[in-house]
Amino acid sequence: MSGLKVGIAGYGVVGKRRKACIDRHPQMKVVAVCDRTFEEDGLLPDGVPYFRTYQRLLEESLDVLIVCLTNDVAADATIAGLESGLHVFCEKPPGRNLEDIARVIRCERRCSGLKLMYGFNHRHHESVQEALQLIRSGQLGRIINMRGVYGKSKLITFDQPDWRTRRDMAGGGVLLDQGIHMVDLMRLFAGEFSEVHSFISNSHWGYDVEDNAYALMRTDDGIIGMLNSSATQWRHRFHLDINLQRGSIVLGGILSGSKSYGAETLSVVLADPDSDMGDPKEQTTRYNRDPSWDEELRCFAEAILEDSPIESGSSDDAFRTMKLVYQIYHADPVWRQAFIIPDPDSVVP
């Protein structure tokens, strides 16, 4: 296979960004898109056909389906793509709840030979990749704990559609929509968290989805993770402290479309408690470009063209990250009862 014919289901902000990446890829080509906001079928300025539904999109001759749809239909579109014999890339979250991704995985098993990847884009930022390499090198020893904050000033920012505030469409609020990236990175760095305590709140904005989630988590080997996912962070913030036996790694800021999270930096702290008096040597790298979107699709295309496994962002990654999100929801007894959150351990793909 020398080239991949791609259809994009959902042509909003993210769908258009994905198309720009595909247009830059020498072995991928967008041949059709769809979005419910189109009033009728037609052609984009560059001649690419557009349709109103993903069902109509799937009638085209495609190799790959990119799913950039709302949470309530993402899983169904992913399943439809797989059942049509297509490789599928789906944005996070994989659905409204854990059962959605479980349904997808059951379908994936029936459709052997196809690649399925999820868009946990933060994994592909240069700062994150370099932090991961440093952790895996063992140079700073094992991880002791992590403290993460990912917050924005409200649930709907930058003219996004209001479906993110509707439980029936979104499934959850700021934790599921944005905080899931921090949850995923904590899993990437530390492994699986088996014990979870939390407080979930929607007391400020008053929607039926959360505007704050606070979690305290522990792995079986004792790594502690602390997380605040917030929609009341008036100055937008992305920050993750990773403390290890011989130093710290600090991820600060993230390059994003909004440019509101500050400079993306990676600080490496080399600790010597016997001599540094709590003011150790620290080296900071600042990143001034964001290749993560292109890199993510490059990895996906490579897995298809070379028939190699999805190394990062697999359906298993998606299930485990979604499970941890729902463990956080479930751990708050008030939230669990108010929104009938099932025990995540009861959902099996």
TANOR-V228330 format. One record per residue. RES is the residue in one letter. SS is DSSP state (~ for helix, > for strand, _ for the rest). D_FIRST is the distance of its C-alpha to the first C-alpha in Angstrom with 1 decimal. Layout:
# TANOR-V228330
res:ss:d_first
RES:SS:D_FIRST
RES:SS:D_FIRST
This chain:
# TANOR-V228330
res:ss:d_first
M:_:0.0
S:_:3.8
G:_:5.9
L:>:7.5
K:>:10.5
V:>:13.4
G:>:16.9
I:>:19.8
A:>:22.7
G:_:25.8
Y:_:26.2
G:_:29.2
V:~:29.6
V:~:26.8
G:~:24.3
K:~:25.1
R:~:24.7
R:~:21.3
K:~:20.4
A:~:21.8
C:~:19.7
I:~:16.4
D:~:17.9
R:~:18.2
H:_:14.7
P:_:12.8
Q:_:9.3
M:>:10.9
K:>:13.0
V:>:15.8
V:>:16.3
A:>:19.3
V:>:21.8
C:>:24.9
D:_:28.2
R:_:31.5
T:_:33.4
F:_:32.2
E:_:35.1
E:_:33.0
D:_:29.5
G:>:28.8
L:>:26.8
L:_:26.6
P:_:28.0
D:_:24.6
G:_:23.9
V:_:21.7
P:>:23.1
Y:>:25.0
F:>:26.5
R:_:29.1
T:_:27.6
Y:~:24.4
Q:~:25.0
R:~:24.7
L:~:21.6
L:_:19.9
E:_:20.6
E:_:18.0
S:_:14.5
L:_:12.7
D:_:10.0
V:>:12.4
L:>:16.2
I:>:18.4
V:>:21.9
C:_:24.8
L:_:27.5
T:_:31.0
N:~:31.6
D:~:33.1
V:~:29.9
A:~:27.1
A:~:27.0
D:~:27.2
A:~:24.3
T:~:22.2
I:~:23.2
A:~:22.5
G:~:18.9
L:~:18.3
E:~:20.2
S:_:18.0
G:_:14.9
L:_:13.7
H:>:13.1
V:>:16.4
F:>:18.0
C:>:21.8
E:>:24.6
K:_:27.6
P:_:29.7
P:_:27.7
G:_:30.6
R:_:34.4
N:_:35.2
L:~:34.3
E:~:34.0
D:~:31.2
I:~:28.9
A:~:30.2
R:~:29.2
V:~:25.6
I:~:25.4
R:~:26.9
C:~:24.2
E:~:21.4
R:~:22.9
R:~:22.7
C:_:19.0
S:_:17.7
G:_:14.1
L:_:13.8
K:_:14.3
L:>:17.6
M:>:19.0
Y:>:22.3
G:>:23.4
F:_:26.3
N:~:26.1
H:~:29.2
R:~:27.5
H:~:25.5
H:_:28.6
E:~:29.6
S:~:33.1
V:~:31.8
Q:~:29.4
E:~:32.3
A:~:34.7
L:~:32.5
Q:~:32.3
L:~:36.1
I:~:36.8
R:~:34.6
S:~:36.3
G:_:39.6
Q:_:41.5
L:_:43.3
G:_:43.7
R:_:42.8
I:>:42.6
I:>:46.0
N:>:45.3
M:>:43.3
R:>:44.6
G:>:42.3
V:>:43.1
Y:>:40.6
G:>:42.5
K:_:42.8
S:_:45.8
K:_:45.1
L:_:42.6
I:_:41.5
T:_:40.9
F:_:39.7
D:_:39.8
Q:_:37.4
P:_:37.9
D:~:40.6
W:~:38.6
R:~:38.5
T:~:42.2
R:_:41.9
R:~:41.6
D:~:40.4
M:~:37.3
A:~:36.8
G:_:38.1
G:_:39.6
G:_:40.7
V:~:40.3
L:~:39.3
L:~:36.4
D:~:35.3
Q:~:35.8
G:~:37.4
I:~:34.5
H:~:32.9
M:~:36.0
V:~:36.0
D:~:32.4
L:~:33.3
M:~:36.4
R:~:34.4
L:~:31.9
F:~:34.9
A:~:37.3
G:_:35.7
E:_:36.9
F:>:40.2
S:>:42.4
E:>:45.5
V:>:45.5
H:>:48.4
S:>:48.1
F:>:49.9
I:>:48.1
S:>:49.7
N:_:49.5
S:_:53.1
H:_:52.5
W:_:50.2
G:_:51.2
Y:_:48.0
D:_:47.1
V:_:44.3
E:_:45.2
D:_:45.9
N:>:46.5
A:>:45.3
Y:>:47.0
A:>:45.8
L:>:47.0
M:>:44.8
R:>:44.9
T:>:42.6
D:_:43.9
D:_:44.5
G:_:46.4
I:_:44.3
I:>:45.7
G:>:43.6
M:>:45.4
L:>:43.7
N:>:44.8
S:>:42.5
S:>:44.5
A:_:44.8
T:_:48.2
Q:_:47.2
W:_:48.8
R:_:47.2
H:_:43.5
R:>:42.8
F:>:40.1
H:>:41.6
L:>:40.9
D:>:43.3
I:>:42.2
N:>:45.2
L:>:44.9
Q:_:47.5
R:_:47.8
G:>:46.7
S:>:44.7
I:>:41.5
V:>:41.9
L:>:39.1
G:>:40.7
G:_:39.3
I:_:35.7
L:_:34.0
S:_:33.3
G:_:33.1
S:_:36.8
K:_:37.8
S:_:40.6
Y:_:40.1
G:_:41.3
A:_:39.9
E:>:37.3
T:>:38.9
L:>:38.8
S:>:42.2
V:>:42.8
V:>:46.4
L:>:47.8
A:_:50.7
D:_:53.9
P:_:56.4
D:_:59.2
S:_:59.3
D:_:57.2
M:_:59.5
G:_:56.7
D:_:55.5
P:_:52.8
K:>:50.7
E:>:47.7
Q:>:44.8
T:>:42.8
T:>:39.5
R:>:38.8
Y:>:35.3
N:_:35.1
R:_:31.5
D:_:29.0
P:_:25.4
S:~:24.8
W:~:22.9
D:~:20.3
E:~:20.2
E:~:19.8
L:~:16.7
R:~:15.3
C:~:16.0
F:~:14.3
A:~:11.0
E:~:11.3
A:~:12.1
I:~:9.1
L:~:6.5
E:_:9.2
D:_:10.5
S:_:13.8
P:_:16.8
I:_:17.9
E:_:20.7
S:_:22.6
G:_:23.0
S:_:22.1
S:~:23.8
D:~:26.4
D:~:27.1
A:~:27.5
F:~:29.8
R:~:31.9
T:~:32.3
M:~:33.2
K:~:35.6
L:~:37.4
V:~:37.8
Y:~:39.4
Q:~:41.5
I:~:42.9
Y:~:43.6
H:~:45.1
A:~:47.3
D:_:49.5
P:~:51.8
V:~:52.8
W:~:49.3
R:~:48.2
Q:~:51.1
A:~:50.9
F:_:47.3
I:_:47.1
I:_:44.4
P:_:43.6
D:_:43.5
P:~:39.9
D:~:40.4
S:~:40.8
V:_:37.2
V:_:34.9
P:_:31.2
